[in-house]
C-alpha cells in the first residue's frame, strides 16, 4: 500500500512512522527506568537513553526522508517532549495520590521535604507548596517528596514552631553569640524533641540579624511563647555581656 503512494507522500509517511515509533520507544524506556528504580538516578539514565534514541530517530528520518524529514522532525521532537513531560506528570500524580492516602502532613504543619523547610500552605496532586522562613513559596514536586525523607515537625507531640529575631552589632563574635543563645534557651521546651536553633539571616549596615527558632506545644498561645523565647534569648545575651 505504501508503495502505491507518490514518492513525496511515501517520504512523509515513513518519516512520521519512524518519528512516532522513536518517540514511543523513548517514552517507554524513560518510564521503565523511572518507575522501576523510583530514584533520581533512574530518571537520569532513562532521560539519557531517551535522548540517545531521539538522536538516532532523527538521523534515521533524515536518511530515509531526506529534506522532507526536516519538516517532520519538529513534530517528532514535540511529540517526544510531550511524552517525557507526561511521564513526569504521571509520576507526580501517583505520588500525590499516595500522599493523600497516607497523609504524612497537612496544611499548616511545619515540615522538611526533599531538603526544603517550611510551613505547608497547599497540597495538590502534583506538588506541595511550602512557605519558607523568608516568606517565599517553595514548590516541591510530589515525586520528590515521596522519594525523599519527610520530617513533620508538627506531628507526634503536637508542636508549633516559634521564631524570634534579634539584631547584634557586626563587631560581636557571631560564634560566641550563637553558643550563648543556644545555652541560654536549652530549657525553653524541655519536653520537645526539637531543640532551639539559630540562623544568621543577614549582615548589613553594621548589624547582623539572627533568627532564633524553637518549638513548643501547639495548645500554647503562640504570641506568649514568642515573648518567652525572646526573653530567654535577651537574658542569655545580657548575662554574657553581649551588646545589642
LUMTIMI-657029 format. One record per residue (C-alpha): residue number from 1; residue in one letter; x negated, y, z. Coordinates in Angstrom, 3 decimals. Layout:
! LUMTIMI-657029
(voza NUM; "A"; (X; Y; Z))
...
***
This chain:
! LUMTIMI-657029
(voza 1; "X"; (0.000; 0.000; 0.000))
(voza 2; "X"; (-2.811; 2.395; 0.836))
(voza 3; "X"; (-4.496; 1.596; -2.479))
(voza 4; "X"; (-1.401; 2.765; -4.355))
(voza 5; "X"; (-1.639; 6.279; -2.919))
(voza 6; "X"; (-3.509; 9.107; -4.673))
(voza 7; "X"; (-7.195; 9.397; -3.607))
(voza 8; "X"; (-6.587; 12.606; -1.608))
(voza 9; "X"; (-3.761; 11.061; 0.407))
(voza 10; "X"; (-5.842; 7.934; 0.944))
(voza 11; "X"; (-8.650; 10.026; 2.385))
(voza 12; "X"; (-6.283; 11.938; 4.654))
(voza 13; "X"; (-4.547; 8.754; 5.858))
(voza 14; "X"; (-7.865; 6.980; 6.513))
(voza 15; "X"; (-9.193; 9.979; 8.462))
(voza 16; "X"; (-6.018; 10.189; 10.568))
(voza 17; "X"; (-6.030; 6.453; 11.347))
(voza 18; "X"; (-9.720; 6.491; 12.291))
(voza 19; "X"; (-9.232; 9.600; 14.400))
(voza 20; "X"; (-6.240; 8.208; 16.292))
(voza 21; "X"; (-7.978; 4.876; 16.774))
(voza 22; "X"; (-11.106; 6.565; 18.131))
(voza 23; "X"; (-9.072; 8.779; 20.458))
(voza 24; "X"; (-7.154; 5.758; 21.779))
(voza 25; "X"; (-10.334; 3.758; 22.416))
(voza 26; "X"; (-11.991; 6.761; 24.124))
(voza 27; "X"; (-8.941; 7.231; 26.349))
(voza 28; "X"; (-8.769; 3.555; 27.310))
(voza 29; "X"; (-12.490; 3.470; 28.134))
(voza 30; "X"; (-12.174; 6.573; 30.321))
(voza 31; "X"; (-9.117; 5.239; 32.173))
(voza 32; "X"; (-10.769; 1.838; 32.655))
(voza 33; "X"; (-13.813; 3.290; 34.413))
(voza 34; "X"; (-11.879; 5.975; 36.322))
(voza 35; "X"; (-9.156; 3.643; 37.625))
(voza 36; "X"; (-11.289; 0.586; 38.401))
(voza 37; "X"; (-14.095; 2.414; 40.229))
(voza 38; "X"; (-11.993; 5.238; 41.765))
(voza 39; "X"; (-15.262; 7.131; 42.186))
(voza 40; "X"; (-16.650; 10.315; 40.680))
(voza 41; "X"; (-19.470; 8.370; 39.003))
(voza 42; "X"; (-16.867; 6.127; 37.355))
(voza 43; "X"; (-15.117; 9.136; 35.817))
(voza 44; "X"; (-18.501; 10.484; 34.749))
(voza 45; "X"; (-19.504; 7.255; 32.973))
(voza 46; "X"; (-16.046; 6.947; 31.431))
(voza 47; "X"; (-16.228; 10.530; 30.149))
(voza 48; "X"; (-19.737; 9.974; 28.775))
(voza 49; "X"; (-18.686; 6.842; 26.894))
(voza 50; "X"; (-15.589; 8.634; 25.608))
(voza 51; "X"; (-17.787; 11.432; 24.227))
(voza 52; "X"; (-20.067; 8.911; 22.509))
(voza 53; "X"; (-17.056; 7.164; 20.970))
(voza 54; "X"; (-15.719; 10.540; 19.825))
(voza 55; "X"; (-19.039; 11.386; 18.152))
(voza 56; "X"; (-19.071; 8.013; 16.394))
(voza 57; "X"; (-15.489; 8.542; 15.299))
(voza 58; "X"; (-16.283; 11.951; 13.808))
(voza 59; "X"; (-19.226; 10.503; 11.855))
(voza 60; "X"; (-17.037; 7.692; 10.564))
(voza 61; "X"; (-14.381; 10.171; 9.435))
(voza 62; "X"; (-16.958; 12.239; 7.548))
(voza 63; "X"; (-18.426; 9.127; 5.919))
(voza 64; "X"; (-15.035; 7.849; 4.779))
(voza 65; "X"; (-13.134; 11.048; 4.003))
(voza 66; "X"; (-15.923; 13.478; 3.079))
(voza 67; "X"; (-14.660; 17.092; 3.054))
(voza 68; "X"; (-11.072; 16.052; 3.779))
(voza 69; "X"; (-12.268; 14.671; 7.082))
(voza 70; "X"; (-13.207; 18.148; 8.271))
(voza 71; "X"; (-9.547; 19.121; 8.302))
(voza 72; "X"; (-8.586; 16.061; 10.319))
(voza 73; "X"; (-11.440; 16.411; 12.812))
(voza 74; "X"; (-9.778; 19.340; 14.569))
(voza 75; "X"; (-6.640; 17.285; 15.137))
(voza 76; "X"; (-8.674; 14.312; 16.320))
(voza 77; "X"; (-10.655; 16.447; 18.769))
(voza 78; "X"; (-7.450; 17.978; 20.114))
(voza 79; "X"; (-5.839; 14.566; 20.498))
(voza 80; "X"; (-8.877; 13.243; 22.351))
(voza 81; "X"; (-8.965; 16.242; 24.668))
(voza 82; "X"; (-5.275; 15.839; 25.444))
(voza 83; "X"; (-5.758; 12.128; 26.091))
(voza 84; "X"; (-8.552; 12.744; 28.599))
(voza 85; "X"; (-6.537; 15.520; 30.191))
(voza 86; "X"; (-3.545; 13.230; 30.593))
(voza 87; "X"; (-5.833; 10.674; 32.211))
(voza 88; "X"; (-6.870; 13.225; 34.848))
(voza 89; "X"; (-3.255; 14.284; 35.313))
(voza 90; "X"; (-2.111; 10.701; 35.790))
(voza 91; "X"; (-4.819; 10.136; 38.404))
(voza 92; "X"; (-3.759; 13.262; 40.301))
(voza 93; "X"; (-0.077; 12.254; 40.136))
(voza 94; "X"; (-0.775; 8.774; 41.528))
(voza 95; "X"; (-2.919; 10.289; 44.294))
(voza 96; "X"; (-0.217; 12.870; 45.051))
(voza 97; "X"; (2.389; 10.124; 45.409))
(voza 98; "X"; (0.056; 8.305; 47.794))
(voza 99; "X"; (-0.374; 11.450; 49.914))
(voza 100; "X"; (3.388; 11.970; 50.070))
(voza 101; "X"; (3.800; 8.362; 51.166))
(voza 102; "X"; (1.092; 8.276; 53.846))
(voza 103; "X"; (1.367; 11.960; 54.906))
(voza 104; "X"; (-2.109; 12.301; 56.494))
(voza 105; "X"; (-1.422; 16.031; 56.869))
(voza 106; "X"; (1.388; 18.539; 56.443))
(voza 107; "X"; (1.799; 22.226; 55.666))
(voza 108; "X"; (0.307; 24.318; 58.451))
(voza 109; "X"; (-2.296; 21.745; 59.504))
(voza 110; "X"; (-5.962; 22.722; 59.653))
(voza 111; "X"; (-7.898; 20.141; 57.644))
(voza 112; "X"; (-11.164; 19.268; 55.933))
(voza 113; "X"; (-10.568; 17.867; 52.425))
(voza 114; "X"; (-13.213; 16.930; 49.858))
(voza 115; "X"; (-15.751; 19.215; 51.561))
(voza 116; "X"; (-13.327; 22.151; 51.905))
(voza 117; "X"; (-11.994; 23.530; 55.212))
(voza 118; "X"; (-8.791; 25.496; 55.686))
(voza 119; "X"; (-5.113; 25.533; 56.558))
(voza 120; "X"; (-2.720; 23.640; 54.269))
(voza 121; "X"; (-0.352; 26.075; 52.538))
(voza 122; "X"; (1.047; 23.905; 49.747))
(voza 123; "X"; (1.187; 20.226; 48.768))
(voza 124; "X"; (2.229; 19.248; 45.254))
(voza 125; "X"; (1.998; 16.048; 43.233))
(voza 126; "X"; (-1.204; 17.192; 41.516))
(voza 127; "X"; (-3.056; 19.367; 44.039))
(voza 128; "X"; (-3.280; 20.551; 47.633))
(voza 129; "X"; (-3.764; 24.247; 48.393))
(voza 130; "X"; (-5.766; 25.399; 51.414))
(voza 131; "X"; (-6.220; 28.885; 52.830))
(voza 132; "X"; (-9.858; 29.333; 53.844))
(voza 133; "X"; (-11.260; 31.374; 56.710))
(voza 134; "X"; (-11.771; 34.289; 54.316))
(voza 135; "X"; (-8.122; 34.203; 53.235))
(voza 136; "X"; (-8.873; 32.836; 49.779))
(voza 137; "X"; (-6.804; 29.988; 48.359))
(voza 138; "X"; (-8.631; 26.731; 47.664))
(voza 139; "X"; (-7.039; 24.396; 45.115))
(voza 140; "X"; (-8.131; 20.776; 45.607))
(voza 141; "X"; (-7.131; 18.051; 43.136))
(voza 142; "X"; (-5.235; 15.248; 44.870))
(voza 143; "X"; (-7.527; 12.644; 43.290))
(voza 144; "X"; (-10.469; 14.328; 45.054))
(voza 145; "X"; (-8.510; 14.462; 48.321))
(voza 146; "X"; (-7.735; 10.743; 48.238))
(voza 147; "X"; (-11.263; 9.791; 47.122))
(voza 148; "X"; (-12.923; 11.829; 49.892))
(voza 149; "X"; (-12.758; 11.931; 53.681))
(voza 150; "X"; (-9.666; 13.553; 55.216))
(voza 151; "X"; (-10.080; 15.196; 58.627))
(voza 152; "X"; (-6.891; 16.589; 60.159))
(voza 153; "X"; (-7.942; 18.915; 62.966))
(voza 154; "X"; (-4.304; 19.485; 63.912))
(voza 155; "X"; (-3.330; 15.838; 64.386))
(voza 156; "X"; (-3.679; 13.476; 67.300))
(voza 157; "X"; (-3.885; 15.744; 70.315))
(voza 158; "X"; (-1.770; 18.396; 68.596))
(voza 159; "X"; (-4.449; 21.065; 68.391))
(voza 160; "X"; (-4.340; 24.505; 66.843))
(voza 161; "X"; (-7.307; 26.426; 65.522))
(voza 162; "X"; (-8.254; 29.640; 67.303))
(voza 163; "X"; (-10.512; 32.259; 65.737))
(voza 164; "X"; (-12.024; 35.494; 67.088))
(voza 165; "X"; (-14.597; 37.879; 65.637))
(voza 166; "X"; (-17.419; 39.826; 67.305))
(voza 167; "X"; (-19.972; 42.233; 65.843))
(voza 168; "X"; (-23.548; 42.476; 67.120))
(voza 169; "X"; (-26.428; 44.746; 66.142))
(voza 170; "X"; (-28.511; 43.144; 63.404))
(voza 171; "X"; (-31.572; 43.628; 65.627))
(voza 172; "X"; (-30.299; 40.974; 68.053))
(voza 173; "X"; (-31.628; 37.413; 67.884))
(voza 174; "X"; (-28.931; 35.552; 65.932))
(voza 175; "X"; (-30.028; 32.078; 67.000))
(voza 176; "X"; (-30.054; 33.087; 70.676))
(voza 177; "X"; (-26.649; 34.779; 70.368))
(voza 178; "X"; (-25.100; 31.649; 68.845))
(voza 179; "X"; (-26.627; 29.440; 71.563))
(voza 180; "X"; (-25.330; 31.762; 74.290))
(voza 181; "X"; (-21.799; 31.790; 72.842))
(voza 182; "X"; (-21.673; 28.006; 72.474))
(voza 183; "X"; (-22.933; 27.511; 76.014))
(voza 184; "X"; (-20.517; 30.067; 77.447))
(voza 185; "X"; (-17.471; 28.603; 75.688))
(voza 186; "X"; (-18.190; 24.889; 76.100))
(voza 187; "X"; (-15.368; 24.603; 78.637))
(voza 188; "X"; (-12.862; 26.571; 76.549))
(voza 189; "X"; (-10.866; 23.401; 75.815))
(voza 190; "X"; (-12.474; 20.513; 77.722))
(voza 191; "X"; (-9.790; 18.030; 76.636))
(voza 192; "X"; (-10.309; 18.785; 72.951))
(voza 193; "X"; (-12.383; 16.521; 70.731))
(voza 194; "X"; (-13.318; 19.546; 68.596))
(voza 195; "X"; (-15.987; 21.841; 70.027))
(voza 196; "X"; (-16.356; 25.596; 69.619))
(voza 197; "X"; (-18.383; 26.617; 66.567))
(voza 198; "X"; (-19.927; 29.921; 65.471))
(voza 199; "X"; (-20.438; 31.197; 61.918))
(voza 200; "X"; (-22.314; 34.326; 60.855))
(voza 201; "X"; (-19.773; 35.796; 58.447))
(voza 202; "X"; (-21.714; 38.823; 57.168))
(voza 203; "X"; (-24.563; 41.232; 57.846))
(voza 204; "X"; (-24.060; 44.830; 56.729))
(voza 205; "X"; (-24.511; 48.399; 57.961))
(voza 206; "X"; (-26.946; 47.256; 60.622))
(voza 207; "X"; (-24.486; 44.831; 62.210))
(voza 208; "X"; (-23.819; 41.105; 61.938))
(voza 209; "X"; (-20.303; 39.721; 62.164))
(voza 210; "X"; (-19.843; 36.423; 63.980))
(voza 211; "X"; (-16.727; 34.294; 63.847))
(voza 212; "X"; (-16.077; 32.035; 66.810))
(voza 213; "X"; (-13.804; 29.037; 66.186))
(voza 214; "X"; (-12.153; 26.951; 68.878))
(voza 215; "X"; (-9.247; 24.538; 69.246))
(voza 216; "X"; (-6.536; 24.436; 71.902))
(voza 217; "X"; (-3.211; 22.674; 72.481))
(voza 218; "X"; (-0.582; 23.624; 69.922))
(voza 219; "X"; (2.013; 24.287; 72.637))
(voza 220; "X"; (-0.085; 27.194; 73.978))
(voza 221; "X"; (0.504; 30.760; 72.856))
(voza 222; "X"; (-1.944; 31.480; 70.019))
(voza 223; "X"; (-2.493; 35.156; 70.900))
(voza 224; "X"; (-3.151; 34.306; 74.532))
(voza 225; "X"; (-5.629; 31.630; 73.504))
(voza 226; "X"; (-7.431; 34.071; 71.197))
(voza 227; "X"; (-7.727; 36.519; 74.080))
(voza 228; "X"; (-9.076; 33.793; 76.347))
(voza 229; "X"; (-11.674; 32.774; 73.751))
(voza 230; "X"; (-12.710; 36.397; 73.199))
(voza 231; "X"; (-13.103; 36.964; 76.948))
(voza 232; "X"; (-15.268; 33.836; 77.274))
(voza 233; "X"; (-17.383; 34.951; 74.295))
(voza 234; "X"; (-17.925; 38.526; 75.552))
(voza 235; "X"; (-18.621; 37.350; 79.081))
(voza 236; "X"; (-21.327; 34.972; 77.830))
(voza 237; "X"; (-22.968; 37.700; 75.725))
(voza 238; "X"; (-22.913; 40.315; 78.525))
(voza 239; "X"; (-24.177; 37.817; 81.078))
(voza 240; "X"; (-27.233; 37.186; 78.925))
(voza 241; "X"; (-27.699; 40.920; 78.209))
(voza 242; "X"; (-26.969; 40.662; 74.500))
(voza 243; "X"; (-25.848; 44.123; 73.405))
(voza 244; "X"; (-22.598; 44.502; 71.488))
***
